[in-house]
């Protein structure tokens, strides 16, 4: 098992941000060779997958993998034979996850399971130390690096209260790790009424708030309307796409840095925001390849249909060219913040397809059309029957609601008509976008087909 001290990880993360693209490419190639050599030796899955790959290879020479393929033979994938799918699932769902490490040496969690099958993941100390250093040196650069320490600060997390979900399991572990300071940590279910959430935050007065952009957008609106009276030192977003509208709403409402962490259970902390609000890829430790619908490299500067992600720090459960549906675009221009890490824009994940009268429409078409509607912070389309749709939205203010709702409805109906689909019923409903029950993320398009 690879090991690294915290001080060394911090130094490498600081140095990695200053590397030129050429220097970073040489460094990641070396780290990739080490990871692949280890995976070939210890993982039966990768030994078979790389049997025709020579010693002199590039990242693009390695075959990509999918969640389905890895889960089909979990025991062959992991490099520690003591790690089993049933064992990780039992650990994550049991009380011992809050008291001790899995097998005495690993943290363990599951993916959010938005596709219906959460994937068990384990991480060793090497992975956790490096990704912790990335958070310290890059995500928290604008604020007190000790802001996530409940001994010194009050932290509120608005999340799904399910111990099997990584955000809440991490919260509970942090509470257990800081006995006597549990009162400095507050977990609020993101399914609660917004007025109840605001009331709890007003009483708690957090220094740091963490959550998904979809619920934070609602809080920003509450702050602008005077229902939320807090002065946090920072707001930290993750898991969903943080739009420029929501970013500026939060900055304006609370007057503090808004931190954005593009991460996943599989790939870890892949990219983080800077002081300019841009997202920089942690490309020295997590490699991201934008791809088109056929798995080929997406044209430079264009939006991808998905990504291959490679975590150069996970040696116990290697993630090498792992396919994810996130749509991204890597930009070439330099960022005013001074970081030399590449800048990436994120659209999120393809939400699905709408099937109406024999026609199939991609929901991304609607998502792009509604991306810049004035007065709208967040929107969700729910298909209730073949030709009936509900639109849930978060307006910039209550004064904007009627106008924003009318514009969203107009654009949606226009897209249906332009696609040759008629006799469609579209209604804007007063409820806010609904999160997924498993992971708490809000999807742009959801199917909620009602029985007749």
PADO-336090 format. One record per residue (C-alpha): residue in three letters; x, y, z; residue number from 1. Coordinates in nm, 4 decimals. Layout:
['ALA', [X, Y, Z], NUM],
...
***
This chain:
['UNK', [0.0000, 0.0000, 0.0000], 1],
['UNK', [0.1344, 0.3453, -0.0929], 2],
['UNK', [0.1789, 0.5944, 0.1888], 3],
['UNK', [0.2280, 0.9672, 0.2099], 4],
['UNK', [0.2540, 1.2151, 0.4955], 5],
['UNK', [0.0158, 1.5109, 0.5118], 6],
['UNK', [0.2975, 1.7662, 0.4820], 7],
['UNK', [0.4299, 1.5971, 0.1678], 8],
['UNK', [0.0833, 1.5845, 0.0112], 9],
['UNK', [0.0313, 1.9557, 0.0790], 10],
['UNK', [0.3688, 2.0386, -0.0765], 11],
['UNK', [0.2962, 1.8326, -0.3887], 12],
['UNK', [-0.0457, 1.9950, -0.4314], 13],
['UNK', [0.1015, 2.3428, -0.4009], 14],
['UNK', [0.3787, 2.2630, -0.6475], 15],
['UNK', [0.1401, 2.0911, -0.8895], 16],
['UNK', [-0.0592, 2.4073, -0.9403], 17],
['UNK', [0.2504, 2.5931, -1.0597], 18],
['UNK', [0.3624, 2.3338, -1.3147], 19],
['UNK', [0.3576, 2.4117, -1.6853], 20],
['UNK', [0.1306, 2.1925, -1.9019], 21],
['UNK', [0.4381, 2.0042, -2.0254], 22],
['UNK', [0.5696, 1.9440, -1.6732], 23],
['UNK', [0.2261, 1.8352, -1.5548], 24],
['UNK', [0.1919, 1.5928, -1.8458], 25],
['UNK', [0.5247, 1.4270, -1.7599], 26],
['UNK', [0.4285, 1.4028, -1.3917], 27],
['UNK', [0.0845, 1.2511, -1.4557], 28],
['UNK', [0.2335, 1.0037, -1.7047], 29],
['UNK', [0.4683, 0.8838, -1.4314], 30],
['UNK', [0.1898, 0.8561, -1.1756], 31],
['UNK', [-0.0282, 0.6742, -1.4277], 32],
['UNK', [0.2478, 0.4197, -1.4981], 33],
['UNK', [0.2783, 0.3494, -1.1244], 34],
['UNK', [-0.0982, 0.3044, -1.0844], 35],
['UNK', [-0.1320, 0.0800, -1.3903], 36],
['UNK', [0.1621, -0.1368, -1.2821], 37],
['UNK', [0.0031, -0.1832, -0.9398], 38],
['UNK', [-0.3417, -0.2546, -1.0893], 39],
['UNK', [-0.1950, -0.5116, -1.3304], 40],
['UNK', [-0.0240, -0.6916, -1.0440], 41],
['UNK', [-0.3049, -0.6869, -0.7866], 42],
['UNK', [-0.6347, -0.6644, -0.9811], 43],
['UNK', [-0.7471, -0.9655, -1.1880], 44],
['UNK', [-0.9816, -0.7348, -1.3807], 45],
['UNK', [-0.7088, -0.4952, -1.4908], 46],
['UNK', [-0.4595, -0.7742, -1.5513], 47],
['UNK', [-0.6985, -0.9133, -1.8119], 48],
['UNK', [-0.8002, -0.5711, -1.9468], 49],
['UNK', [-0.4378, -0.4658, -2.0034], 50],
['UNK', [-0.3011, -0.7966, -2.1324], 51],
['UNK', [-0.2395, -0.6443, -2.4766], 52],
['UNK', [-0.1105, -0.3106, -2.3457], 53],
['UNK', [0.2666, -0.2745, -2.3527], 54],
['UNK', [0.4864, -0.0977, -2.0998], 55],
['UNK', [0.5176, 0.2142, -2.3147], 56],
['UNK', [0.1617, 0.3457, -2.3283], 57],
['UNK', [-0.0387, 0.6659, -2.3175], 58],
['UNK', [-0.3615, 0.7177, -2.1267], 59],
['UNK', [-0.5640, 0.6923, -2.4479], 60],
['UNK', [-0.4173, 0.3449, -2.5133], 61],
['UNK', [-0.5951, 0.2026, -2.2093], 62],
['UNK', [-0.9473, 0.0619, -2.2586], 63],
['UNK', [-1.2215, 0.2636, -2.0870], 64],
['UNK', [-1.4399, 0.1046, -1.8187], 65],
['UNK', [-1.7995, 0.1475, -1.7047], 66],
['UNK', [-1.9770, 0.1041, -1.3750], 67],
['UNK', [-2.1630, -0.1980, -1.5136], 68],
['UNK', [-1.8398, -0.3705, -1.6175], 69],
['UNK', [-1.6664, -0.3117, -1.2852], 70],
['UNK', [-1.9667, -0.4166, -1.0789], 71],
['UNK', [-2.0046, -0.7379, -1.2833], 72],
['UNK', [-1.6885, -0.8734, -1.1170], 73],
['UNK', [-1.6301, -0.6623, -0.8075], 74],
['UNK', [-1.3920, -0.9079, -0.6482], 75],
['UNK', [-1.1645, -0.9110, -0.9532], 76],
['UNK', [-1.1619, -0.5292, -0.9709], 77],
['UNK', [-1.0301, -0.4507, -0.6213], 78],
['UNK', [-0.6608, -0.4967, -0.5428], 79],
['UNK', [-0.7166, -0.6173, -0.1851], 80],
['UNK', [-0.8894, -0.9583, -0.1808], 81],
['UNK', [-1.0296, -0.8836, 0.1666], 82],
['UNK', [-1.2493, -0.6130, 0.0146], 83],
['UNK', [-1.5835, -0.7589, -0.0942], 84],
['UNK', [-1.8983, -0.5991, -0.2299], 85],
['UNK', [-2.1167, -0.7547, 0.0405], 86],
['UNK', [-1.8656, -0.6583, 0.3063], 87],
['UNK', [-1.8529, -0.2929, 0.2028], 88],
['UNK', [-2.2320, -0.2701, 0.1775], 89],
['UNK', [-2.2755, -0.4228, 0.5220], 90],
['UNK', [-2.0122, -0.1907, 0.6685], 91],
['UNK', [-2.1630, 0.1258, 0.5158], 92],
['UNK', [-2.5103, 0.0390, 0.6442], 93],
['UNK', [-2.3926, -0.0701, 0.9903], 94],
['UNK', [-2.3118, 0.1260, 1.3043], 95],
['UNK', [-1.9429, 0.0338, 1.2920], 96],
['UNK', [-1.8910, 0.2739, 0.9989], 97],
['UNK', [-1.9140, 0.5581, 1.2493], 98],
['UNK', [-1.6680, 0.4017, 1.4917], 99],
['UNK', [-1.3875, 0.2430, 1.2926], 100],
['UNK', [-1.2375, 0.1998, 0.9464], 101],
['UNK', [-1.3455, -0.0803, 0.7130], 102],
['UNK', [-1.1047, -0.3735, 0.7665], 103],
['UNK', [-0.9214, -0.1392, 1.0018], 104],
['UNK', [-0.7647, 0.0615, 0.7181], 105],
['UNK', [-1.0174, 0.1943, 0.4635], 106],
['UNK', [-1.2915, 0.4523, 0.4500], 107],
['UNK', [-1.5933, 0.3181, 0.2635], 108],
['UNK', [-1.9014, 0.4725, 0.1053], 109],
['UNK', [-2.1390, 0.4232, -0.1860], 110],
['UNK', [-2.2263, 0.6302, -0.4887], 111],
['UNK', [-2.5530, 0.8245, -0.4696], 112],
['UNK', [-2.7298, 0.5527, -0.6682], 113],
['UNK', [-2.9299, 0.7838, -0.8933], 114],
['UNK', [-2.9417, 0.4982, -1.1461], 115],
['UNK', [-3.0833, 0.2645, -0.8832], 116],
['UNK', [-2.7677, 0.0674, -0.7992], 117],
['UNK', [-2.5295, 0.2402, -0.5550], 118],
['UNK', [-2.1689, 0.1286, -0.6066], 119],
['UNK', [-1.9588, 0.0493, -0.2969], 120],
['UNK', [-1.6227, 0.2293, -0.2952], 121],
['UNK', [-1.3266, 0.2065, -0.0583], 122],
['UNK', [-1.0406, 0.4517, -0.0192], 123],
['UNK', [-0.7088, 0.4084, 0.1555], 124],
['UNK', [-0.5039, 0.6607, 0.3537], 125],
['UNK', [-0.2987, 0.7567, 0.0452], 126],
['UNK', [-0.6111, 0.8644, -0.1454], 127],
['UNK', [-0.7647, 1.0390, 0.1550], 128],
['UNK', [-0.4486, 1.2295, 0.2449], 129],
['UNK', [-0.3955, 1.3642, -0.1062], 130],
['UNK', [-0.7571, 1.4609, -0.1616], 131],
['UNK', [-0.7633, 1.6240, 0.1808], 132],
['UNK', [-0.4566, 1.8247, 0.0817], 133],
['UNK', [-0.6307, 1.9295, -0.2421], 134],
['UNK', [-0.9217, 2.0656, -0.0390], 135],
['UNK', [-0.6874, 2.2482, 0.1986], 136],
['UNK', [-0.4603, 2.4069, -0.0626], 137],
['UNK', [-0.7050, 2.4754, -0.3466], 138],
['UNK', [-1.0679, 2.4793, -0.2361], 139],
['UNK', [-1.0082, 2.6635, 0.0931], 140],
['UNK', [-0.7428, 2.9045, -0.0293], 141],
['UNK', [-0.9696, 3.2094, 0.0187], 142],
['UNK', [-1.0749, 3.1250, 0.3715], 143],
['UNK', [-0.9434, 3.0031, 0.7039], 144],
['UNK', [-0.8013, 2.6575, 0.6155], 145],
['UNK', [-0.9371, 2.5385, 0.9498], 146],
['UNK', [-1.2932, 2.6378, 0.8540], 147],
['UNK', [-1.4039, 2.2751, 0.8320], 148],
['UNK', [-1.2874, 2.2064, 1.1874], 149],
['UNK', [-1.5926, 2.1916, 1.4191], 150],
['UNK', [-1.3725, 2.2579, 1.7215], 151],
['UNK', [-1.3283, 2.6155, 1.6019], 152],
['UNK', [-1.6230, 2.6742, 1.3677], 153],
['UNK', [-1.9956, 2.6040, 1.3361], 154],
['UNK', [-2.0811, 2.3970, 1.0278], 155],
['UNK', [-2.4248, 2.3424, 0.8759], 156],
['UNK', [-2.4827, 2.0797, 0.6076], 157],
['UNK', [-2.8053, 2.0654, 0.4081], 158],
['UNK', [-2.8083, 1.7105, 0.2780], 159],
['UNK', [-2.9991, 1.3830, 0.2545], 160],
['UNK', [-3.0010, 1.2322, 0.6042], 161],
['UNK', [-2.9120, 0.8794, 0.4969], 162],
['UNK', [-2.5951, 0.7216, 0.6471], 163],
['UNK', [-2.5393, 0.5260, 0.3227], 164],
['UNK', [-2.4897, 0.8561, 0.1361], 165],
['UNK', [-2.1312, 0.9820, 0.1511], 166],
['UNK', [-2.2146, 1.3399, 0.2493], 167],
['UNK', [-2.4111, 1.2345, 0.5574], 168],
['UNK', [-2.1809, 0.9465, 0.6551], 169],
['UNK', [-1.8912, 1.1932, 0.6400], 170],
['UNK', [-2.0870, 1.4346, 0.8578], 171],
['UNK', [-2.1561, 1.1682, 1.1200], 172],
['UNK', [-1.7923, 1.0559, 1.1229], 173],
['UNK', [-1.6776, 1.4146, 1.1735], 174],
['UNK', [-1.9141, 1.4429, 1.4697], 175],
['UNK', [-1.7798, 1.1245, 1.6246], 176],
['UNK', [-1.4224, 1.2405, 1.5661], 177],
['UNK', [-1.4821, 1.5611, 1.7642], 178],
['UNK', [-1.6469, 1.4580, 2.0918], 179],
['UNK', [-1.7687, 1.7520, 2.2939], 180],
['UNK', [-1.8186, 1.9685, 1.9854], 181],
['UNK', [-2.1163, 1.7909, 1.8294], 182],
['UNK', [-2.3262, 2.1022, 1.8906], 183],
['UNK', [-2.1067, 2.2879, 1.6398], 184],
['UNK', [-2.2344, 2.0665, 1.3580], 185],
['UNK', [-2.5885, 2.0827, 1.2225], 186],
['UNK', [-2.7346, 1.8489, 0.9588], 187],
['UNK', [-3.0591, 1.9600, 0.7944], 188],
['UNK', [-3.2611, 1.7492, 0.5530], 189],
['UNK', [-3.2817, 1.9212, 0.2161], 190],
['UNK', [-3.6367, 1.7918, 0.1827], 191],
['UNK', [-3.7562, 2.0166, 0.4667], 192],
['UNK', [-3.9664, 2.3257, 0.4019], 193],
['UNK', [-3.7432, 2.6214, 0.3161], 194],
['UNK', [-3.8877, 2.8312, 0.5994], 195],
['UNK', [-3.7981, 2.5593, 0.8485], 196],
['UNK', [-3.4460, 2.5393, 0.7066], 197],
['UNK', [-3.4088, 2.9177, 0.7305], 198],
['UNK', [-3.5338, 2.9174, 1.0893], 199],
['UNK', [-3.2812, 2.6496, 1.1911], 200],
['UNK', [-2.9952, 2.8354, 1.0222], 201],
['UNK', [-3.0966, 3.1648, 1.1855], 202],
['UNK', [-3.0794, 2.9982, 1.5271], 203],
['UNK', [-2.7547, 2.8131, 1.4523], 204],
['UNK', [-2.5624, 3.0994, 1.2827], 205],
['UNK', [-2.3135, 2.8824, 1.0877], 206],
['UNK', [-1.9631, 2.9854, 0.9866], 207],
['UNK', [-1.9750, 2.7383, 0.6955], 208],
['UNK', [-2.2702, 2.6044, 0.4961], 209],
['UNK', [-2.2367, 2.3022, 0.2689], 210],
['UNK', [-2.4924, 2.1598, 0.0266], 211],
['UNK', [-2.6054, 2.1130, -0.3304], 212],
['UNK', [-2.6440, 2.4248, -0.5491], 213],
['UNK', [-3.0143, 2.3534, -0.6032], 214],
['UNK', [-3.1003, 2.3966, -0.2334], 215],
['UNK', [-2.8416, 2.6705, -0.1805], 216],
['UNK', [-3.0089, 2.8683, -0.4600], 217],
['UNK', [-3.3309, 2.8621, -0.2584], 218],
['UNK', [-3.1400, 2.9790, 0.0504], 219],
['UNK', [-2.9800, 3.2611, -0.1490], 220],
['UNK', [-3.3252, 3.3753, -0.2486], 221],
['UNK', [-3.4386, 3.3588, 0.1158], 222],
['UNK', [-3.1372, 3.5691, 0.2115], 223],
['UNK', [-3.2189, 3.8323, -0.0489], 224],
['UNK', [-3.5789, 3.8454, 0.0745], 225],
['UNK', [-3.4744, 3.8958, 0.4362], 226],
['UNK', [-3.5934, 3.5590, 0.5694], 227],
['UNK', [-3.2409, 3.4333, 0.6346], 228],
['UNK', [-3.0194, 3.6406, 0.8679], 229],
['UNK', [-2.6774, 3.4734, 0.8678], 230],
['UNK', [-2.3214, 3.5817, 0.7919], 231],
['UNK', [-2.1250, 3.2677, 0.6981], 232],
['UNK', [-1.7539, 3.2879, 0.6259], 233],
['UNK', [-1.8012, 3.0615, 0.3230], 234],
['UNK', [-2.0544, 2.8509, 0.1334], 235],
['UNK', [-1.9347, 2.5217, -0.0146], 236],
['UNK', [-2.1174, 2.3586, -0.3065], 237],
['UNK', [-2.0702, 2.0123, -0.4519], 238],
['UNK', [-2.2274, 1.7310, -0.6575], 239],
['UNK', [-2.4412, 1.9475, -0.8891], 240],
['UNK', [-2.3600, 2.2141, -1.1461], 241],
['UNK', [-2.3170, 2.5593, -0.9903], 242],
['UNK', [-2.4408, 2.8114, -1.2460], 243],
['UNK', [-2.3135, 3.1678, -1.2671], 244],
['UNK', [-2.6578, 3.2908, -1.1628], 245],
['UNK', [-2.6588, 3.0892, -0.8421], 246],
['UNK', [-2.2926, 3.1777, -0.7745], 247],
['UNK', [-2.3625, 3.5517, -0.7926], 248],
['UNK', [-2.6899, 3.5148, -0.6007], 249],
['UNK', [-2.5054, 3.3493, -0.3113], 250],
['UNK', [-2.2205, 3.6017, -0.3208], 251],
['UNK', [-2.4698, 3.8868, -0.3223], 252],
['UNK', [-2.6930, 3.7430, -0.0500], 253],
['UNK', [-2.4227, 3.6449, 0.1977], 254],
['UNK', [-2.1130, 3.8442, 0.0960], 255],
['UNK', [-1.8736, 3.5528, 0.1401], 256],
['UNK', [-1.6631, 3.3239, -0.0817], 257],
['UNK', [-1.8632, 3.0575, -0.2653], 258],
['UNK', [-1.6587, 2.7383, -0.2963], 259],
['UNK', [-1.7409, 2.4863, -0.5655], 260],
['UNK', [-1.6083, 2.1316, -0.5506], 261],
['UNK', [-1.6659, 1.9121, -0.8578], 262],
['UNK', [-1.6331, 1.5675, -0.7055], 263],
['UNK', [-1.7711, 1.2166, -0.7214], 264],
['UNK', [-1.7563, 0.9065, -0.5078], 265],
['UNK', [-1.5667, 0.7316, -0.7869], 266],
['UNK', [-1.3187, 1.0034, -0.8858], 267],
['UNK', [-1.2801, 1.2089, -0.5701], 268],
['UNK', [-1.2086, 1.5822, -0.5809], 269],
['UNK', [-1.1649, 1.6288, -0.9555], 270],
['UNK', [-1.1911, 2.0080, -0.9861], 271],
['UNK', [-1.2326, 2.3100, -0.7608], 272],
['UNK', [-1.3237, 2.6759, -0.7837], 273],
['UNK', [-1.0818, 2.9652, -0.7530], 274],
['UNK', [-1.1385, 3.3222, -0.6337], 275],
['UNK', [-1.2607, 3.4180, -0.9801], 276],
['UNK', [-1.5414, 3.1609, -0.9644], 277],
['UNK', [-1.3760, 2.9433, -1.2319], 278],
['UNK', [-1.3414, 2.5657, -1.1981], 279],
['UNK', [-0.9858, 2.4311, -1.2258], 280],
['UNK', [-0.9211, 2.0605, -1.2894], 281],
['UNK', [-0.6905, 1.8961, -1.0356], 282],
['UNK', [-0.5241, 1.7447, -1.3404], 283],
['UNK', [-0.2060, 1.6507, -1.1564], 284],
['UNK', [-0.4035, 1.3956, -0.9521], 285],
['UNK', [-0.7360, 1.3420, -1.1340], 286],
['UNK', [-0.7293, 1.3226, -1.5143], 287],
['UNK', [-1.0391, 1.4197, -1.7119], 288],
['UNK', [-1.0904, 1.3366, -2.0807], 289],
['UNK', [-1.3915, 1.5006, -2.2506], 290],
['UNK', [-1.5422, 1.2610, -2.5076], 291],
['UNK', [-1.8119, 1.2646, -2.7761], 292],
['UNK', [-2.1041, 1.0226, -2.8009], 293],
['UNK', [-1.8777, 0.7585, -2.9614], 294],
['UNK', [-1.6132, 0.7766, -2.6899], 295],
['UNK', [-1.3667, 0.9726, -2.9022], 296],
['UNK', [-1.1942, 1.2898, -2.7765], 297],
['UNK', [-1.4370, 1.5812, -2.7970], 298],
['UNK', [-1.3220, 1.8631, -3.0289], 299],
['UNK', [-1.1110, 2.1167, -2.8425], 300],
['UNK', [-1.3248, 2.3828, -2.6732], 301],
['UNK', [-1.6563, 2.2073, -2.7464], 302],
['UNK', [-1.9020, 2.0520, -2.5048], 303],
['UNK', [-1.8508, 1.6827, -2.4410], 304],
['UNK', [-2.1174, 1.4138, -2.4222], 305],
['UNK', [-1.9363, 1.2519, -2.1297], 306],
['UNK', [-1.5938, 1.2121, -1.9680], 307],
['UNK', [-1.3414, 0.9458, -1.8818], 308],
['UNK', [-1.2032, 1.0075, -1.5339], 309],
['UNK', [-0.8836, 0.8636, -1.3868], 310],
['UNK', [-0.8036, 0.8970, -1.0155], 311],
['UNK', [-0.4276, 0.8641, -0.9785], 312],
['UNK', [-0.4559, 0.8216, -0.6002], 313],
['UNK', [-0.6851, 0.5188, -0.5593], 314],
['UNK', [-0.4741, 0.2039, -0.5432], 315],
['UNK', [-0.7223, -0.0245, -0.3673], 316],
['UNK', [-1.0104, 0.0204, -0.6139], 317],
['UNK', [-0.8534, 0.1714, -0.9265], 318],
['UNK', [-1.0599, 0.4163, -1.1313], 319],
['UNK', [-0.8854, 0.4343, -1.4705], 320],
['UNK', [-1.0691, 0.5888, -1.7691], 321],
['UNK', [-1.4021, 0.5417, -1.5909], 322],
['UNK', [-1.6991, 0.6650, -1.7937], 323],
['UNK', [-1.9271, 0.9311, -1.6482], 324],
['UNK', [-2.2095, 1.1178, -1.8228], 325],
['UNK', [-2.0962, 1.4648, -1.7164], 326],
['UNK', [-2.0929, 1.7219, -1.9966], 327],
['UNK', [-1.7879, 1.9482, -1.9749], 328],
['UNK', [-1.5821, 2.1896, -2.1794], 329],
['UNK', [-1.2132, 2.2592, -2.1158], 330],
['UNK', [-1.1031, 2.6139, -2.1924], 331],
['UNK', [-0.7587, 2.7188, -2.3096], 332],
['UNK', [-0.7395, 3.0763, -2.1826], 333],
['UNK', [-0.5460, 3.1591, -1.8675], 334],
['UNK', [-0.7407, 3.2377, -1.5505], 335],
['UNK', [-0.6856, 3.5749, -1.3786], 336],
['UNK', [-0.6399, 3.3898, -1.0480], 337],
['UNK', [-0.2924, 3.2787, -1.1601], 338],
['UNK', [-0.3453, 2.9025, -1.1368], 339],
['UNK', [-0.1903, 2.7089, -1.4259], 340],
['UNK', [-0.4374, 2.4228, -1.3915], 341],
['UNK', [-0.6858, 2.3968, -1.6818], 342],
['UNK', [-1.0248, 2.5684, -1.6503], 343],
['UNK', [-1.3374, 2.3603, -1.7087], 344],
['UNK', [-1.7040, 2.4463, -1.7496], 345],
['UNK', [-1.9624, 2.1898, -1.6410], 346],
['UNK', [-2.3159, 2.1257, -1.7538], 347],
['UNK', [-2.3709, 1.8179, -1.5424], 348],
['UNK', [-2.5137, 1.4836, -1.6474], 349],
['UNK', [-2.7498, 1.3904, -1.9260], 350],
['UNK', [-3.0877, 1.3655, -1.7563], 351],
['UNK', [-3.2634, 1.1344, -2.0014], 352],
['UNK', [-3.5090, 1.1278, -2.2876], 353],
['UNK', [-3.8720, 1.2259, -2.3334], 354],
['UNK', [-4.0842, 0.9855, -2.5368], 355],
['UNK', [-4.3963, 1.1442, -2.6842], 356],
['UNK', [-4.6108, 1.0020, -2.9638], 357],
['UNK', [-4.3295, 0.7877, -3.0971], 358],
['UNK', [-4.0802, 1.0747, -3.0927], 359],
['UNK', [-3.7751, 1.0733, -2.8669], 360],
['UNK', [-3.6508, 1.4113, -2.7459], 361],
['UNK', [-3.3268, 1.4586, -2.5512], 362],
['UNK', [-3.3755, 1.6539, -2.2305], 363],
['UNK', [-3.0400, 1.8284, -2.2840], 364],
['UNK', [-3.2076, 2.0254, -2.5645], 365],
['UNK', [-3.4469, 2.1735, -2.3076], 366],
['UNK', [-3.1748, 2.2218, -2.0464], 367],
['UNK', [-2.9647, 2.4298, -2.2845], 368],
['UNK', [-3.2653, 2.6413, -2.3864], 369],
['UNK', [-3.3526, 2.7200, -2.0244], 370],
['UNK', [-2.9965, 2.7788, -1.9073], 371],
['UNK', [-3.0097, 3.1599, -1.9282], 372],
['UNK', [-3.3746, 3.2517, -1.8686], 373],
['UNK', [-3.3829, 3.5888, -1.6862], 374],
['UNK', [-3.5034, 3.5632, -1.3287], 375],
['UNK', [-3.4574, 3.1850, -1.2987], 376],
['UNK', [-3.2021, 3.0294, -1.0632], 377],
['UNK', [-3.2995, 2.6635, -1.1051], 378],
['UNK', [-3.5551, 2.4646, -1.3017], 379],
['UNK', [-3.6786, 2.1049, -1.3217], 380],
['UNK', [-3.9105, 1.9386, -1.5725], 381],
['UNK', [-4.1180, 1.6434, -1.4531], 382],
['UNK', [-4.2988, 1.4202, -1.7024], 383],
['UNK', [-4.6266, 1.3179, -1.5366], 384],
['UNK', [-4.7735, 1.1319, -1.8353], 385],
['UNK', [-4.6877, 1.0961, -2.2031], 386],
['UNK', [-4.8125, 1.4467, -2.2872], 387],
['UNK', [-4.8323, 1.6190, -1.9491], 388],
['UNK', [-4.5379, 1.7994, -1.7869], 389],
['UNK', [-4.4850, 1.9953, -1.4667], 390],
['UNK', [-4.2218, 2.2667, -1.4385], 391],
['UNK', [-4.0715, 2.3455, -1.0973], 392],
['UNK', [-3.8494, 2.6514, -1.0689], 393],
['UNK', [-3.6649, 2.8764, -0.8265], 394],
['UNK', [-3.7071, 3.2430, -0.9289], 395],
['UNK', [-3.4552, 3.5131, -0.8444], 396],
['UNK', [-3.7309, 3.6799, -0.6406], 397],
['UNK', [-4.1035, 3.6413, -0.5878], 398],
['UNK', [-4.1538, 3.9506, -0.8014], 399],
['UNK', [-3.9860, 3.7655, -1.0898], 400],
['UNK', [-4.1830, 3.4425, -1.0463], 401],
['UNK', [-4.4769, 3.5116, -1.2782], 402],
['UNK', [-4.2662, 3.6595, -1.5571], 403],
['UNK', [-3.9985, 3.3883, -1.5278], 404],
['UNK', [-4.2592, 3.1117, -1.5221], 405],
['UNK', [-4.4221, 3.2503, -1.8347], 406],
['UNK', [-4.0916, 3.2666, -2.0212], 407],
['UNK', [-3.9920, 2.9109, -1.9199], 408],
['UNK', [-4.3307, 2.7735, -2.0239], 409],
['UNK', [-4.3124, 2.9608, -2.3553], 410],
['UNK', [-3.9676, 2.8177, -2.4343], 411],
['UNK', [-4.0676, 2.4622, -2.3411], 412],
['UNK', [-4.3810, 2.4743, -2.5555], 413],
['UNK', [-4.1772, 2.6253, -2.8402], 414],
['UNK', [-3.9279, 2.3405, -2.8255], 415],
['UNK', [-4.2046, 2.0809, -2.8315], 416],
['UNK', [-4.3694, 2.2496, -3.1306], 417],
['UNK', [-4.0362, 2.2914, -3.3098], 418],
['UNK', [-3.9740, 1.9195, -3.2640], 419],
['UNK', [-4.3095, 1.8339, -3.4190], 420],
['UNK', [-4.4766, 1.7442, -3.0889], 421],
['UNK', [-4.8189, 1.9001, -3.0313], 422],
['UNK', [-5.1094, 1.8620, -2.7892], 423],
['UNK', [-4.8738, 1.8807, -2.4926], 424],
['UNK', [-4.9885, 2.0144, -2.1543], 425],
['UNK', [-4.7263, 2.2163, -1.9653], 426],
['UNK', [-4.7951, 2.3650, -1.6200], 427],
['UNK', [-4.5662, 2.5619, -1.3897], 428],
['UNK', [-4.6312, 2.4373, -1.0355], 429],
['UNK', [-4.5468, 2.6219, -0.7100], 430],
['UNK', [-4.3250, 2.3525, -0.5562], 431],
['UNK', [-3.9457, 2.3759, -0.5754], 432],
['UNK', [-3.7327, 2.1213, -0.7679], 433],
['UNK', [-3.7377, 1.7796, -0.5997], 434],
['UNK', [-3.4129, 1.6015, -0.5053], 435],
['UNK', [-3.3426, 1.2380, -0.5810], 436],
['UNK', [-3.4361, 1.0255, -0.2773], 437],
['UNK', [-3.1109, 0.8287, -0.2847], 438],
['UNK', [-2.8415, 1.0917, -0.3175], 439],
['UNK', [-3.0241, 1.4202, -0.2784], 440],
['UNK', [-2.9180, 1.5610, -0.6143], 441],
['UNK', [-3.1673, 1.7474, -0.8281], 442],
['UNK', [-3.1951, 1.6234, -1.1858], 443],
['UNK', [-3.3095, 1.8613, -1.4560], 444],
['UNK', [-3.5522, 1.6067, -1.6032], 445],
['UNK', [-3.7385, 1.3401, -1.4090], 446],
['UNK', [-4.0050, 1.0895, -1.5040], 447],
['UNK', [-4.2908, 1.0787, -1.2549], 448],
['UNK', [-4.5428, 0.8883, -1.4613], 449],
['UNK', [-4.8708, 0.8637, -1.2784], 450],
['UNK', [-5.0960, 0.5592, -1.2994], 451],
['UNK', [-5.4310, 0.6143, -1.4651], 452],
***
